[in-house]
């Protein structure tokens, strides 16, 4: 099962420790980039370019990204939304 990712789609979520996680996904003719950014309240997040995602306290966020040099998919996921966002890659 494969879902298409639109260009310039942003997934935005707010964590219980008041930290923000913003995932920017951009696409051109040859590649898709994924940028994970911890933003402060001073950073601007433009309406219309982000989507709010609500997660249960024990939920996991799973993001699949394609390596730009191969066709392999890498599974990148975040667990335990507490003081820090922990990134694990396989």
Residue, then its C-alpha position, 0 to 999 in steps of 0.5 A: x500500500x503506497x500513498x502519494x505525498x504532495x509537494x510542500x505538505x507539512x505535518x505539524x504536531x504539538x507535544x505535551x512538553x510544549x515542544x513543536x515538531x514540524x515535518x516539511x516534505x518537498x518534492x521536485x522532479x527527481x527527489x523528495x526531501x524530508x526535514x524534521x525541525x524543532x521550532x520555537x514559538x518565535x518561528x512562523x508556521x504559515x496556515x495552509x501549509x501545515x496540518x495538525x496531527x493529534x496523537x495519544x500520549x502512547x502513540x508512535x509517529x511513523x514516517x517513511x522516506x525514500x533515500x534519494x540515491x536508491x529506491x529503498x524506503x527507510x523507516x524513521x519513527x519517533x517514540x516516547x514523546x516526553x522531554x525530548x523527541x528521540x529519533x530511531x532509524x532502521 
